[in-house]
């Protein structure tokens, strides 16, 4: 079942989560530095090892 969220904001960015050490990250524009952000997962994660 899909959940629906309503978020008010300034910009939206489509991206892909990439491996980063023992974690993962999403790259955003440098001009967003210091801003508050929210991250919403919109698909199931790939099986571990698929993106390495």
C-alpha positions as CSV (number, residue, x, y, z in Angstrom):
1,X,0.0,0.0,0.0
2,X,1.3,3.4,-1.0
3,X,1.4,6.2,1.6
4,X,0.7,9.8,0.6
5,X,2.5,12.7,2.1
6,X,2.0,16.5,1.7
7,X,5.2,18.5,2.2
8,X,5.5,22.3,1.7
9,X,8.9,23.3,0.4
10,X,11.0,25.4,-1.9
11,X,12.4,22.9,-4.4
12,X,12.2,19.3,-5.2
13,X,15.1,17.1,-6.5
14,X,15.0,13.6,-7.9
15,X,18.1,11.6,-7.1
16,X,19.5,8.1,-6.3
17,X,20.9,7.0,-3.0
18,X,24.5,5.8,-3.5
19,X,26.8,3.8,-1.3
20,X,29.1,5.9,1.0
21,X,31.3,3.9,3.3
22,X,29.1,1.9,5.7
23,X,26.2,4.1,4.9
24,X,24.6,5.8,1.9
25,X,23.9,9.4,0.7
26,X,22.0,11.6,-1.7
27,X,23.9,14.4,-3.3
28,X,22.1,17.8,-3.3
29,X,23.2,21.2,-4.7
30,X,25.9,23.0,-2.8
31,X,23.6,26.0,-2.4
32,X,21.4,23.8,-0.2
33,X,24.1,23.6,2.5
34,X,22.7,24.6,5.9
35,X,19.1,24.2,4.7
36,X,16.6,21.9,6.4
37,X,15.6,19.0,4.1
38,X,13.3,15.9,4.1
39,X,14.1,12.7,2.3
40,X,11.2,10.4,1.1
41,X,11.9,6.9,-0.2
42,X,9.7,6.3,-3.2
43,X,10.8,2.7,-4.2
44,X,12.0,-0.4,-2.4
45,X,15.8,-0.5,-1.9
46,X,17.8,-2.8,-4.2
47,X,19.2,-6.0,-2.7
48,X,22.4,-5.5,-0.8
49,X,25.4,-5.7,-3.2
50,X,23.3,-4.7,-6.3
51,X,24.7,-1.1,-6.4
52,X,28.3,-1.8,-5.4
